[in-house]
């Protein structure tokens, strides 16, 4: 999480130089090079991973309009029940300077392990969503995205305003009156510049140190709905869409922590 | 591929000639007395056009010439300098950069010499510094040339709010705007001819590109539209156009984005839905719509989600 800048920069430069060569003409299998060459092992060891869209499906634009703001959707194909549910979805962006983009933990109470967010994509790459079901099995969906420079792209122009608003959060519900005992779609908007630490200022030899949300906890009446570890690939002003199941009226609550130790929370009362 | 003989000969000559002499003469039009504009083409920056796609030019006073934007490549800067020198013997005193985008600043180095002052928005220097590494990488990849740190010449005279620039019997009024097209937009007004050089605050034909703030841009347009001017010079579009009529299509497009995206957000719709559906009726009115529209929608959506907070 708190790697020294030079390390991150080193990886980035190394990757960039490889990718400059690779991006013009991907030979067969080259898109899988980073994954097979270490990422898979690093995150999942020797565990078998089934590549299929039977458990989750990942939707991403083939060509990103804005590499710093690439919308992703993860749709689960199985309901969250006590017997069988998706426990964790790990998001990996192979050719990003920090491939680990997030790990999202669900419970049977989540209702549906669907998720949407916006990410930064630094180079032509596979994006992978690996779901772990409660039986310990791994299921991977992937999508290839053409984008470049999303992590090193300059910080959004109104950084002053963004810093002033940092930590502000709000929920948006799909239905103003959520239905009880059913999965309801909710959106959590977090105001945070999510600075990647790769946005260099070469003229002054300065660098904006990485400053990003690294933990998100959403609960309903103190029961976890979605818990996530996140990294610099999440776009500025992180935005997550997910489901929750209210059994009664109650309180939907978000607590976040960034890598500098700042903590913020917000809640919204739910009255069906 | 069949290569015409002349092209082949030209490229051979180019190999022998010093790099700076190979650039063709820059076409210029005098849009008002002493105001010259080179028209850029409505294209994405690429290796073929070398990023030379913006309207750039200069204004001549009795004592001084002010360059306004220096072009999309180091070579275009030299071409502009030669064009100025073949137009007038009055010396260049000022280089005004209207904002940080590559097609407006990459020619800066050609003008760097004692006696020439570089002028820009108070936030331009920081924007240049923040973007330089990203822009350098992008230039090598997309434009086919390398940029050194020296190519990014920051302003030595930052404009806080407004600045009067005396060119000798001709005074330019420079205005540093709030975040609009970018967070470092600067406009130039010549009271003598009532010419308003808006650069990329005004797009005509070429779809406006939001890289700052949609709300800020509309607020800026509202503020400037009452200015007593006759001619507008857009950053992309014809060399000049009637003021304030020139603003109308851009304002209409930006307002459509604003109202449609607000409605999408209010209805709880997503950025993806907005990118697929917002503003499509404007498609036939603009060039490069497919290249920039969806990005405009996502940029504006991310902004409007937080408006009022």
Interface residues (C-beta under 8 A of the other chain):
Chain A: X16 X20 X65 X66 X69 X71 X73 X116 X118 X148 X149 X152 X153 X154 X155 X157 X158 X165 X168 X170 X172 X173 X174 X187 X189 X191 X199 X200 X201 X202 X203 X204 X235 X236 X237 X239 X241
Chain B: X127 X128 X129 X130 X131 X132 X133 X134 X136 X137 X138 X141 X149 X152 X154 X179 X182 X183 X211 X212 X213 X268 X270 X271 X272 X275 X294 X295 X298 X299 X302 X305 X306 X309
